[in-house]
């Protein structure tokens, strides 16, 4: 929510966060409770970031809902499912499990 400046006739200026839809409506002063109209007391605060930090935020924003893209050549074989060979499966042993069938 943005912050807006208000000027209370009795207490002076104060700042409050409000929804943008209510920017032009008066706000009750936190000190005395009187309605204070919105006042423009200074220049708006513009947030600035260095380029590296802005790029990091952009990458995080994209990665939140975007699928990952591979950065390697197509057909490299690292992402494809691999079939297991007889050597990969190993030899089953039922010596420690006498209740198992087969072997």
Gaussian input, Z-matrix of N, CA and C with variables (Angstrom, degrees):
# hf/3-21g

backbone

0 1
 N
 C     1     B1
 C     2     B2     1     A1
 N     3     B3     2     A2     1     D1
 C     4     B4     3     A3     2     D2
 C     5     B5     4     A4     3     D3
 N     6     B6     5     A5     4     D4
 C     7     B7     6     A6     5     D5
 C     8     B8     7     A7     6     D6
 N     9     B9     8     A8     7     D7
 C    10    B10     9     A9     8     D8
 C    11    B11    10    A10     9     D9
 N    12    B12    11    A11    10    D10
 C    13    B13    12    A12    11    D11
 C    14    B14    13    A13    12    D12
 N    15    B15    14    A14    13    D13
 C    16    B16    15    A15    14    D14
 C    17    B17    16    A16    15    D15
 N    18    B18    17    A17    16    D16
 C    19    B19    18    A18    17    D17
 C    20    B20    19    A19    18    D18
 N    21    B21    20    A20    19    D19
 C    22    B22    21    A21    20    D20
 C    23    B23    22    A22    21    D21
 N    24    B24    23    A23    22    D22
 C    25    B25    24    A24    23    D23
 C    26    B26    25    A25    24    D24
 N    27    B27    26    A26    25    D25
 C    28    B28    27    A27    26    D26
 C    29    B29    28    A28    27    D27
 N    30    B30    29    A29    28    D28
 C    31    B31    30    A30    29    D29
 C    32    B32    31    A31    30    D30
 N    33    B33    32    A32    31    D31
 C    34    B34    33    A33    32    D32
 C    35    B35    34    A34    33    D33
 N    36    B36    35    A35    34    D34
 C    37    B37    36    A36    35    D35
 C    38    B38    37    A37    36    D36
 N    39    B39    38    A38    37    D37
 C    40    B40    39    A39    38    D38
 C    41    B41    40    A40    39    D39
 N    42    B42    41    A41    40    D40
 C    43    B43    42    A42    41    D41
 C    44    B44    43    A43    42    D42
 N    45    B45    44    A44    43    D43
 C    46    B46    45    A45    44    D44
 C    47    B47    46    A46    45    D45
 N    48    B48    47    A47    46    D46
 C    49    B49    48    A48    47    D47
 C    50    B50    49    A49    48    D48
 N    51    B51    50    A50    49    D49
 C    52    B52    51    A51    50    D50
 C    53    B53    52    A52    51    D51
 N    54    B54    53    A53    52    D52
 C    55    B55    54    A54    53    D53
 C    56    B56    55    A55    54    D54
 N    57    B57    56    A56    55    D55
 C    58    B58    57    A57    56    D56
 C    59    B59    58    A58    57    D57
 N    60    B60    59    A59    58    D58
 C    61    B61    60    A60    59    D59
 C    62    B62    61    A61    60    D60
 N    63    B63    62    A62    61    D61
 C    64    B64    63    A63    62    D62
 C    65    B65    64    A64    63    D63
 N    66    B66    65    A65    64    D64
 C    67    B67    66    A66    65    D65
 C    68    B68    67    A67    66    D66
 N    69    B69    68    A68    67    D67
 C    70    B70    69    A69    68    D68
 C    71    B71    70    A70    69    D69
 N    72    B72    71    A71    70    D70
 C    73    B73    72    A72    71    D71
 C    74    B74    73    A73    72    D72
 N    75    B75    74    A74    73    D73
 C    76    B76    75    A75    74    D74
 C    77    B77    76    A76    75    D75
 N    78    B78    77    A77    76    D76
 C    79    B79    78    A78    77    D77
 C    80    B80    79    A79    78    D78
 N    81    B81    80    A80    79    D79
 C    82    B82    81    A81    80    D80
 C    83    B83    82    A82    81    D81
 N    84    B84    83    A83    82    D82
 C    85    B85    84    A84    83    D83
 C    86    B86    85    A85    84    D84
 N    87    B87    86    A86    85    D85
 C    88    B88    87    A87    86    D86
 C    89    B89    88    A88    87    D87
 N    90    B90    89    A89    88    D88
 C    91    B91    90    A90    89    D89
 C    92    B92    91    A91    90    D90
 N    93    B93    92    A92    91    D91
 C    94    B94    93    A93    92    D92
 C    95    B95    94    A94    93    D93
 N    96    B96    95    A95    94    D94
 C    97    B97    96    A96    95    D95
 C    98    B98    97    A97    96    D96
 N    99    B99    98    A98    97    D97
 C   100   B100    99    A99    98    D98
 C   101   B101   100   A100    99    D99
 N   102   B102   101   A101   100   D100
 C   103   B103   102   A102   101   D101
 C   104   B104   103   A103   102   D102
 N   105   B105   104   A104   103   D103
 C   106   B106   105   A105   104   D104
 C   107   B107   106   A106   105   D105
 N   108   B108   107   A107   106   D106
 C   109   B109   108   A108   107   D107
 C   110   B110   109   A109   108   D108
 N   111   B111   110   A110   109   D109
 C   112   B112   111   A111   110   D110
 C   113   B113   112   A112   111   D111
 N   114   B114   113   A113   112   D112
 C   115   B115   114   A114   113   D113
 C   116   B116   115   A115   114   D114
 N   117   B117   116   A116   115   D115
 C   118   B118   117   A117   116   D116
 C   119   B119   118   A118   117   D117
 N   120   B120   119   A119   118   D118
 C   121   B121   120   A120   119   D119
 C   122   B122   121   A121   120   D120
 N   123   B123   122   A122   121   D121
 C   124   B124   123   A123   122   D122
 C   125   B125   124   A124   123   D123
 N   126   B126   125   A125   124   D124
 C   127   B127   126   A126   125   D125
 C   128   B128   127   A127   126   D126
 N   129   B129   128   A128   127   D127
 C   130   B130   129   A129   128   D128
 C   131   B131   130   A130   129   D129
 N   132   B132   131   A131   130   D130
 C   133   B133   132   A132   131   D131
 C   134   B134   133   A133   132   D132
 N   135   B135   134   A134   133   D133
 C   136   B136   135   A135   134   D134
 C   137   B137   136   A136   135   D135
 N   138   B138   137   A137   136   D136
 C   139   B139   138   A138   137   D137
 C   140   B140   139   A139   138   D138
 N   141   B141   140   A140   139   D139
 C   142   B142   141   A141   140   D140
 C   143   B143   142   A142   141   D141
 N   144   B144   143   A143   142   D142
 C   145   B145   144   A144   143   D143
 C   146   B146   145   A145   144   D144
 N   147   B147   146   A146   145   D145
 C   148   B148   147   A147   146   D146
 C   149   B149   148   A148   147   D147
 N   150   B150   149   A149   148   D148
 C   151   B151   150   A150   149   D149
 C   152   B152   151   A151   150   D150
 N   153   B153   152   A152   151   D151
 C   154   B154   153   A153   152   D152
 C   155   B155   154   A154   153   D153
 N   156   B156   155   A155   154   D154
 C   157   B157   156   A156   155   D155
 C   158   B158   157   A157   156   D156
 N   159   B159   158   A158   157   D157
 C   160   B160   159   A159   158   D158
 C   161   B161   160   A160   159   D159
 N   162   B162   161   A161   160   D160
 C   163   B163   162   A162   161   D161
 C   164   B164   163   A163   162   D162
 N   165   B165   164   A164   163   D163
 C   166   B166   165   A165   164   D164
 C   167   B167   166   A166   165   D165
 N   168   B168   167   A167   166   D166
 C   169   B169   168   A168   167   D167
 C   170   B170   169   A169   168   D168
 N   171   B171   170   A170   169   D169
 C   172   B172   171   A171   170   D170
 C   173   B173   172   A172   171   D171
 N   174   B174   173   A173   172   D172
 C   175   B175   174   A174   173   D173
 C   176   B176   175   A175   174   D174
 N   177   B177   176   A176   175   D175
 C   178   B178   177   A177   176   D176
 C   179   B179   178   A178   177   D177
 N   180   B180   179   A179   178   D178
 C   181   B181   180   A180   179   D179
 C   182   B182   181   A181   180   D180
 N   183   B183   182   A182   181   D181
 C   184   B184   183   A183   182   D182
 C   185   B185   184   A184   183   D183
 N   186   B186   185   A185   184   D184
 C   187   B187   186   A186   185   D185
 C   188   B188   187   A187   186   D186
 N   189   B189   188   A188   187   D187
 C   190   B190   189   A189   188   D188
 C   191   B191   190   A190   189   D189
 N   192   B192   191   A191   190   D190
 C   193   B193   192   A192   191   D191
 C   194   B194   193   A193   192   D192
 N   195   B195   194   A194   193   D193
 C   196   B196   195   A195   194   D194
 C   197   B197   196   A196   195   D195
 N   198   B198   197   A197   196   D196
 C   199   B199   198   A198   197   D197
 C   200   B200   199   A199   198   D198
 N   201   B201   200   A200   199   D199
 C   202   B202   201   A201   200   D200
 C   203   B203   202   A202   201   D201
 N   204   B204   203   A203   202   D202
 C   205   B205   204   A204   203   D203
 C   206   B206   205   A205   204   D204
 N   207   B207   206   A206   205   D205
 C   208   B208   207   A207   206   D206
 C   209   B209   208   A208   207   D207
 N   210   B210   209   A209   208   D208
 C   211   B211   210   A210   209   D209
 C   212   B212   211   A211   210   D210
 N   213   B213   212   A212   211   D211
 C   214   B214   213   A213   212   D212
 C   215   B215   214   A214   213   D213
 N   216   B216   215   A215   214   D214
 C   217   B217   216   A216   215   D215
 C   218   B218   217   A217   216   D216
 N   219   B219   218   A218   217   D217
 C   220   B220   219   A219   218   D218
 C   221   B221   220   A220   219   D219
 N   222   B222   221   A221   220   D220
 C   223   B223   222   A222   221   D221
 C   224   B224   223   A223   222   D222
 N   225   B225   224   A224   223   D223
 C   226   B226   225   A225   224   D224
 C   227   B227   226   A226   225   D225
 N   228   B228   227   A227   226   D226
 C   229   B229   228   A228   227   D227
 C   230   B230   229   A229   228   D228
 N   231   B231   230   A230   229   D229
 C   232   B232   231   A231   230   D230
 C   233   B233   232   A232   231   D231
 N   234   B234   233   A233   232   D232
 C   235   B235   234   A234   233   D233
 C   236   B236   235   A235   234   D234
 N   237   B237   236   A236   235   D235
 C   238   B238   237   A237   236   D236
 C   239   B239   238   A238   237   D237
 N   240   B240   239   A239   238   D238
 C   241   B241   240   A240   239   D239
 C   242   B242   241   A241   240   D240
 N   243   B243   242   A242   241   D241
 C   244   B244   243   A243   242   D242
 C   245   B245   244   A244   243   D243
 N   246   B246   245   A245   244   D244
 C   247   B247   246   A246   245   D245
 C   248   B248   247   A247   246   D246
 N   249   B249   248   A248   247   D247
 C   250   B250   249   A249   248   D248
 C   251   B251   250   A250   249   D249
 N   252   B252   251   A251   250   D250
 C   253   B253   252   A252   251   D251
 C   254   B254   253   A253   252   D252
 N   255   B255   254   A254   253   D253
 C   256   B256   255   A255   254   D254
 C   257   B257   256   A256   255   D255
 N   258   B258   257   A257   256   D256
 C   259   B259   258   A258   257   D257
 C   260   B260   259   A259   258   D258
 N   261   B261   260   A260   259   D259
 C   262   B262   261   A261   260   D260
 C   263   B263   262   A262   261   D261
 N   264   B264   263   A263   262   D262
 C   265   B265   264   A264   263   D263
 C   266   B266   265   A265   264   D264
 N   267   B267   266   A266   265   D265
 C   268   B268   267   A267   266   D266
 C   269   B269   268   A268   267   D267
 N   270   B270   269   A269   268   D268
 C   271   B271   270   A270   269   D269
 C   272   B272   271   A271   270   D270
 N   273   B273   272   A272   271   D271
 C   274   B274   273   A273   272   D272
 C   275   B275   274   A274   273   D273
 N   276   B276   275   A275   274   D274
 C   277   B277   276   A276   275   D275
 C   278   B278   277   A277   276   D276
 N   279   B279   278   A278   277   D277
 C   280   B280   279   A279   278   D278
 C   281   B281   280   A280   279   D279
 N   282   B282   281   A281   280   D280
 C   283   B283   282   A282   281   D281
 C   284   B284   283   A283   282   D282
 N   285   B285   284   A284   283   D283
 C   286   B286   285   A285   284   D284
 C   287   B287   286   A286   285   D285
 N   288   B288   287   A287   286   D286
 C   289   B289   288   A288   287   D287
 C   290   B290   289   A289   288   D288
 N   291   B291   290   A290   289   D289
 C   292   B292   291   A291   290   D290
 C   293   B293   292   A292   291   D291
 N   294   B294   293   A293   292   D292
 C   295   B295   294   A294   293   D293
 C   296   B296   295   A295   294   D294
 N   297   B297   296   A296   295   D295
 C   298   B298   297   A297   296   D296
 C   299   B299   298   A298   297   D297
 N   300   B300   299   A299   298   D298
 C   301   B301   300   A300   299   D299
 C   302   B302   301   A301   300   D300
 N   303   B303   302   A302   301   D301
 C   304   B304   303   A303   302   D302
 C   305   B305   304   A304   303   D303
 N   306   B306   305   A305   304   D304
 C   307   B307   306   A306   305   D305
 C   308   B308   307   A307   306   D306

   B1=1.4359
   B2=1.5322
   B3=1.3235
   B4=1.4577
   B5=1.5215
   B6=1.3050
   B7=1.4649
   B8=1.5219
   B9=1.3202
   B10=1.4595
   B11=1.5222
   B12=1.3263
   B13=1.4623
   B14=1.5165
   B15=1.3302
   B16=1.4659
   B17=1.5175
   B18=1.3366
   B19=1.4611
   B20=1.5243
   B21=1.3235
   B22=1.4674
   B23=1.5288
   B24=1.3548
   B25=1.4702
   B26=1.5314
   B27=1.3236
   B28=1.4675
   B29=1.5254
   B30=1.3493
   B31=1.4684
   B32=1.5296
   B33=1.3122
   B34=1.4545
   B35=1.5274
   B36=1.3323
   B37=1.4680
   B38=1.5258
   B39=1.3336
   B40=1.4660
   B41=1.5239
   B42=1.3222
   B43=1.4571
   B44=1.5220
   B45=1.3406
   B46=1.4684
   B47=1.5209
   B48=1.3101
   B49=1.4657
   B50=1.5149
   B51=1.3357
   B52=1.4669
   B53=1.5121
   B54=1.3188
   B55=1.4702
   B56=1.5266
   B57=1.3061
   B58=1.4620
   B59=1.5271
   B60=1.3152
   B61=1.4599
   B62=1.5283
   B63=1.3367
   B64=1.4658
   B65=1.5230
   B66=1.3407
   B67=1.4682
   B68=1.5312
   B69=1.3407
   B70=1.4536
   B71=1.5327
   B72=1.3137
   B73=1.4692
   B74=1.5287
   B75=1.3344
   B76=1.4707
   B77=1.5325
   B78=1.3061
   B79=1.4673
   B80=1.5237
   B81=1.3206
   B82=1.4677
   B83=1.5220
   B84=1.3057
   B85=1.4641
   B86=1.5261
   B87=1.3455
   B88=1.4643
   B89=1.5323
   B90=1.3398
   B91=1.4602
   B92=1.5229
   B93=1.3485
   B94=1.4676
   B95=1.5294
   B96=1.3280
   B97=1.4590
   B98=1.5194
   B99=1.3290
   B100=1.4700
   B101=1.5254
   B102=1.3291
   B103=1.4574
   B104=1.5247
   B105=1.3203
   B106=1.4631
   B107=1.5220
   B108=1.3264
   B109=1.4622
   B110=1.5161
   B111=1.3052
   B112=1.4654
   B113=1.5149
   B114=1.3229
   B115=1.4631
   B116=1.5178
   B117=1.3145
   B118=1.4639
   B119=1.5232
   B120=1.3281
   B121=1.4635
   B122=1.5237
   B123=1.3085
   B124=1.4558
   B125=1.5161
   B126=1.3015
   B127=1.4597
   B128=1.5224
   B129=1.3245
   B130=1.4705
   B131=1.5233
   B132=1.2973
   B133=1.4553
   B134=1.5241
   B135=1.3082
   B136=1.4582
   B137=1.5215
   B138=1.2976
   B139=1.4572
   B140=1.5175
   B141=1.3033
   B142=1.4662
   B143=1.5185
   B144=1.3181
   B145=1.4622
   B146=1.5169
   B147=1.3130
   B148=1.4461
   B149=1.5332
   B150=1.3148
   B151=1.4625
   B152=1.5163
   B153=1.3237
   B154=1.4641
   B155=1.5272
   B156=1.3076
   B157=1.4642
   B158=1.5287
   B159=1.3381
   B160=1.4577
   B161=1.5323
   B162=1.3461
   B163=1.4650
   B164=1.5305
   B165=1.3309
   B166=1.4652
   B167=1.5232
   B168=1.3287
   B169=1.4610
   B170=1.5269
   B171=1.3274
   B172=1.4672
   B173=1.5208
   B174=1.3329
   B175=1.4670
   B176=1.5191
   B177=1.3292
   B178=1.4654
   B179=1.5143
   B180=1.3264
   B181=1.4580
   B182=1.5270
   B183=1.3306
   B184=1.4635
   B185=1.5172
   B186=1.3199
   B187=1.4596
   B188=1.5207
   B189=1.3079
   B190=1.4624
   B191=1.5248
   B192=1.3299
   B193=1.4623
   B194=1.5225
   B195=1.3154
   B196=1.4563
   B197=1.5243
   B198=1.3170
   B199=1.4659
   B200=1.5223
   B201=1.3199
   B202=1.4547
   B203=1.5040
   B204=1.3064
   B205=1.4559
   B206=1.5197
   B207=1.3131
   B208=1.4603
   B209=1.5200
   B210=1.3251
   B211=1.4530
   B212=1.5214
   B213=1.3270
   B214=1.4557
   B215=1.5259
   B216=1.2993
   B217=1.4602
   B218=1.5322
   B219=1.3250
   B220=1.4657
   B221=1.5254
   B222=1.3118
   B223=1.4580
   B224=1.5140
   B225=1.3219
   B226=1.4631
   B227=1.5272
   B228=1.3252
   B229=1.4518
   B230=1.5145
   B231=1.3133
   B232=1.4641
   B233=1.5274
   B234=1.3261
   B235=1.4608
   B236=1.5270
   B237=1.3171
   B238=1.4617
   B239=1.5234
   B240=1.3308
   B241=1.4671
   B242=1.5241
   B243=1.2994
   B244=1.4577
   B245=1.5228
   B246=1.3044
   B247=1.4663
   B248=1.5196
   B249=1.3057
   B250=1.4542
   B251=1.5126
   B252=1.3013
   B253=1.4620
   B254=1.5283
   B255=1.3053
   B256=1.4663
   B257=1.5304
   B258=1.3317
   B259=1.4591
   B260=1.5283
   B261=1.3480
   B262=1.4631
   B263=1.5238
   B264=1.3296
   B265=1.4536
   B266=1.5262
   B267=1.3140
   B268=1.4552
   B269=1.5223
   B270=1.2840
   B271=1.4542
   B272=1.5183
   B273=1.3258
   B274=1.4514
   B275=1.5145
   B276=1.2918
   B277=1.4568
   B278=1.5250
   B279=1.3068
   B280=1.4644
   B281=1.5141
   B282=1.3327
   B283=1.4559
   B284=1.5284
   B285=1.3174
   B286=1.4533
   B287=1.5431
   B288=1.3588
   B289=1.4751
   B290=1.5242
   B291=1.3086
   B292=1.4653
   B293=1.5353
   B294=1.3074
   B295=1.4455
   B296=1.5221
   B297=1.3808
   B298=1.4412
   B299=1.5174
   B300=1.2948
   B301=1.4526
   B302=1.5241
   B303=1.2871
   B304=1.4636
   B305=1.5126
   B306=1.3041
   B307=1.4272
   B308=1.4120
   A1=108.85
   A2=116.22
   A3=119.00
   A4=112.04
   A5=115.33
   A6=121.60
   A7=108.58
   A8=116.15
   A9=122.45
   A10=109.48
   A11=115.39
   A12=121.93
   A13=108.95
   A14=115.14
   A15=122.38
   A16=108.21
   A17=115.95
   A18=120.74
   A19=109.05
   A20=115.98
   A21=121.53
   A22=107.55
   A23=118.41
   A24=119.71
   A25=112.69
   A26=118.72
   A27=120.95
   A28=112.83
   A29=117.93
   A30=121.61
   A31=114.24
   A32=117.98
   A33=120.33
   A34=111.67
   A35=116.59
   A36=120.60
   A37=112.95
   A38=114.98
   A39=122.24
   A40=108.14
   A41=115.84
   A42=122.80
   A43=108.72
   A44=115.50
   A45=120.22
   A46=109.73
   A47=116.19
   A48=121.93
   A49=108.46
   A50=115.37
   A51=121.16
   A52=109.24
   A53=117.61
   A54=120.06
   A55=110.32
   A56=116.55
   A57=120.96
   A58=111.82
   A59=117.69
   A60=121.11
   A61=111.78
   A62=117.80
   A63=121.60
   A64=112.63
   A65=117.93
   A66=120.17
   A67=113.31
   A68=118.10
   A69=120.33
   A70=113.84
   A71=117.97
   A72=121.12
   A73=110.60
   A74=117.45
   A75=119.02
   A76=110.55
   A77=115.41
   A78=121.67
   A79=108.68
   A80=116.67
   A81=121.02
   A82=109.34
   A83=116.00
   A84=122.27
   A85=109.10
   A86=118.57
   A87=119.77
   A88=112.76
   A89=118.04
   A90=121.05
   A91=113.16
   A92=115.55
   A93=118.12
   A94=113.49
   A95=118.47
   A96=121.68
   A97=114.48
   A98=118.86
   A99=121.66
   A100=109.77
   A101=115.94
   A102=119.89
   A103=109.90
   A104=115.54
   A105=121.53
   A106=108.88
   A107=118.10
   A108=119.88
   A109=111.06
   A110=115.59
   A111=120.70
   A112=108.57
   A113=116.28
   A114=122.38
   A115=108.82
   A116=115.21
   A117=120.16
   A118=106.05
   A119=115.22
   A120=121.19
   A121=112.98
   A122=117.37
   A123=119.64
   A124=110.60
   A125=114.99
   A126=120.60
   A127=109.49
   A128=117.75
   A129=119.14
   A130=110.84
   A131=115.21
   A132=121.57
   A133=108.81
   A134=116.57
   A135=121.51
   A136=107.78
   A137=114.63
   A138=119.77
   A139=109.61
   A140=116.21
   A141=120.68
   A142=110.13
   A143=115.72
   A144=121.38
   A145=109.25
   A146=116.25
   A147=118.72
   A148=109.01
   A149=116.95
   A150=122.44
   A151=114.62
   A152=118.26
   A153=121.13
   A154=111.39
   A155=116.15
   A156=119.20
   A157=110.92
   A158=117.26
   A159=120.86
   A160=110.09
   A161=117.74
   A162=121.49
   A163=111.03
   A164=117.47
   A165=120.67
   A166=110.73
   A167=117.55
   A168=120.52
   A169=111.03
   A170=117.27
   A171=120.99
   A172=110.78
   A173=117.46
   A174=120.93
   A175=110.23
   A176=117.97
   A177=120.91
   A178=111.38
   A179=117.23
   A180=120.84
   A181=110.65
   A182=116.75
   A183=120.12
   A184=111.44
   A185=117.70
   A186=120.38
   A187=112.94
   A188=117.87
   A189=119.85
   A190=112.16
   A191=118.06
   A192=119.46
   A193=113.37
   A194=118.24
   A195=121.47
   A196=110.63
   A197=117.02
   A198=118.39
   A199=110.56
   A200=115.18
   A201=120.04
   A202=109.73
   A203=116.04
   A204=121.18
   A205=108.64
   A206=115.12
   A207=119.79
   A208=108.92
   A209=116.64
   A210=121.08
   A211=111.01
   A212=117.24
   A213=120.24
   A214=109.26
   A215=116.32
   A216=121.54
   A217=110.88
   A218=114.83
   A219=119.85
   A220=109.77
   A221=117.09
   A222=121.93
   A223=113.76
   A224=118.57
   A225=120.51
   A226=111.87
   A227=117.14
   A228=120.33
   A229=114.84
   A230=118.72
   A231=119.43
   A232=112.09
   A233=118.19
   A234=120.51
   A235=112.52
   A236=117.44
   A237=121.06
   A238=109.77
   A239=117.37
   A240=118.70
   A241=110.27
   A242=115.88
   A243=121.42
   A244=109.53
   A245=116.13
   A246=120.03
   A247=109.01
   A248=114.54
   A249=119.65
   A250=110.09
   A251=114.70
   A252=119.62
   A253=108.60
   A254=116.61
   A255=121.65
   A256=110.52
   A257=116.80
   A258=120.35
   A259=111.59
   A260=116.28
   A261=120.13
   A262=111.30
   A263=117.18
   A264=120.91
   A265=111.25
   A266=117.44
   A267=120.51
   A268=110.90
   A269=116.44
   A270=122.02
   A271=107.80
   A272=115.98
   A273=119.77
   A274=110.03
   A275=114.31
   A276=119.08
   A277=108.48
   A278=116.48
   A279=121.10
   A280=111.58
   A281=117.53
   A282=120.78
   A283=111.68
   A284=117.30
   A285=118.61
   A286=111.79
   A287=116.82
   A288=121.05
   A289=108.17
   A290=117.97
   A291=119.67
   A292=113.10
   A293=119.68
   A294=121.68
   A295=113.09
   A296=118.13
   A297=121.39
   A298=110.73
   A299=116.92
   A300=122.75
   A301=108.31
   A302=117.10
   A303=122.15
   A304=110.04
   A305=113.92
   A306=112.85
   A307=112.01
   D1=141.08
   D2=178.31
   D3=-76.42
   D4=158.57
   D5=177.33
   D6=-103.15
   D7=138.49
   D8=179.55
   D9=-124.46
   D10=151.43
   D11=177.19
   D12=-95.33
   D13=140.55
   D14=177.50
   D15=-130.51
   D16=152.50
   D17=-179.70
   D18=-123.15
   D19=109.18
   D20=176.82
   D21=-82.84
   D22=130.50
   D23=179.77
   D24=-61.95
   D25=-28.63
   D26=-177.12
   D27=-95.10
   D28=-42.01
   D29=-172.51
   D30=-99.38
   D31=-21.97
   D32=-179.05
   D33=105.06
   D34=-166.84
   D35=-174.82
   D36=-76.38
   D37=150.72
   D38=172.89
   D39=-151.71
   D40=163.15
   D41=-178.32
   D42=-119.59
   D43=141.31
   D44=179.43
   D45=-144.61
   D46=149.90
   D47=175.04
   D48=-92.75
   D49=130.75
   D50=-179.20
   D51=-144.60
   D52=158.41
   D53=174.24
   D54=-63.46
   D55=152.21
   D56=-179.04
   D57=-62.51
   D58=-28.83
   D59=-179.78
   D60=-66.62
   D61=-19.60
   D62=-177.59
   D63=-109.85
   D64=20.47
   D65=-174.04
   D66=-63.95
   D67=-30.73
   D68=-174.79
   D69=-95.73
   D70=-4.21
   D71=-179.15
   D72=-84.38
   D73=144.50
   D74=176.47
   D75=-65.50
   D76=156.91
   D77=-179.35
   D78=-126.38
   D79=143.51
   D80=178.27
   D81=-67.77
   D82=132.88
   D83=179.13
   D84=-66.84
   D85=134.42
   D86=179.25
   D87=-68.47
   D88=-19.07
   D89=-178.61
   D90=-86.02
   D91=-52.01
   D92=-173.89
   D93=-115.00
   D94=-13.15
   D95=177.81
   D96=86.53
   D97=-1.62
   D98=178.55
   D99=-73.87
   D100=151.91
   D101=177.48
   D102=-68.88
   D103=127.67
   D104=179.94
   D105=-114.56
   D106=127.50
   D107=178.26
   D108=-74.99
   D109=158.10
   D110=178.24
   D111=-70.55
   D112=140.18
   D113=179.95
   D114=-130.78
   D115=146.45
   D116=175.34
   D117=-101.87
   D118=102.31
   D119=-173.50
   D120=-99.25
   D121=-17.39
   D122=-178.65
   D123=-161.65
   D124=179.70
   D125=178.69
   D126=-71.68
   D127=148.95
   D128=178.54
   D129=-65.96
   D130=149.52
   D131=179.19
   D132=-82.09
   D133=118.97
   D134=178.14
   D135=-108.46
   D136=120.69
   D137=-178.31
   D138=-80.88
   D139=130.29
   D140=177.58
   D141=-120.13
   D142=145.35
   D143=179.26
   D144=-129.92
   D145=151.06
   D146=173.92
   D147=-72.73
   D148=159.75
   D149=-173.41
   D150=-59.63
   D151=-39.95
   D152=-178.39
   D153=-65.49
   D154=-41.18
   D155=179.93
   D156=-69.71
   D157=-39.76
   D158=177.69
   D159=-62.51
   D160=-40.09
   D161=177.70
   D162=-64.39
   D163=-39.90
   D164=178.73
   D165=-63.89
   D166=-42.33
   D167=177.26
   D168=-63.34
   D169=-39.51
   D170=179.41
   D171=-64.15
   D172=-41.41
   D173=178.72
   D174=-64.49
   D175=-43.87
   D176=179.27
   D177=-64.00
   D178=-38.07
   D179=-180.00
   D180=-66.75
   D181=-41.88
   D182=178.04
   D183=-66.33
   D184=-40.01
   D185=-174.38
   D186=-75.44
   D187=-12.85
   D188=-177.99
   D189=-65.33
   D190=-35.82
   D191=-177.33
   D192=-132.14
   D193=7.06
   D194=-178.74
   D195=-101.34
   D196=145.04
   D197=176.10
   D198=-69.83
   D199=151.39
   D200=178.32
   D201=-75.66
   D202=140.56
   D203=176.78
   D204=-106.99
   D205=139.92
   D206=178.95
   D207=-71.52
   D208=142.79
   D209=-179.76
   D210=-106.22
   D211=16.49
   D212=-178.68
   D213=-118.85
   D214=173.35
   D215=-176.02
   D216=-69.35
   D217=148.34
   D218=177.80
   D219=-67.44
   D220=144.21
   D221=178.57
   D222=78.48
   D223=18.64
   D224=-177.29
   D225=-73.95
   D226=-21.83
   D227=177.27
   D228=91.70
   D229=-9.59
   D230=-177.77
   D231=-77.64
   D232=-23.57
   D233=-177.59
   D234=-102.04
   D235=-12.11
   D236=-178.66
   D237=-78.71
   D238=147.46
   D239=176.14
   D240=-62.89
   D241=142.04
   D242=-176.81
   D243=-107.09
   D244=135.10
   D245=176.70
   D246=-83.89
   D247=137.91
   D248=179.00
   D249=-82.73
   D250=136.86
   D251=176.01
   D252=-95.21
   D253=175.98
   D254=179.02
   D255=-62.98
   D256=-32.80
   D257=179.50
   D258=-68.62
   D259=-35.33
   D260=-179.79
   D261=-70.23
   D262=-35.31
   D263=-176.38
   D264=-71.87
   D265=-31.64
   D266=-179.22
   D267=78.18
   D268=176.46
   D269=179.94
   D270=-98.48
   D271=127.97
   D272=178.61
   D273=-78.22
   D274=135.13
   D275=178.58
   D276=-119.23
   D277=131.37
   D278=178.37
   D279=-105.84
   D280=12.42
   D281=-177.14
   D282=-63.21
   D283=-40.43
   D284=-178.26
   D285=-85.91
   D286=-8.02
   D287=-179.80
   D288=-129.20
   D289=84.50
   D290=-176.08
   D291=-66.84
   D292=-16.23
   D293=-179.66
   D294=-79.79
   D295=-13.89
   D296=-179.06
   D297=-78.34
   D298=143.70
   D299=175.71
   D300=-95.94
   D301=149.13
   D302=176.44
   D303=94.12
   D304=177.99
   D305=179.84
   D306=166.23

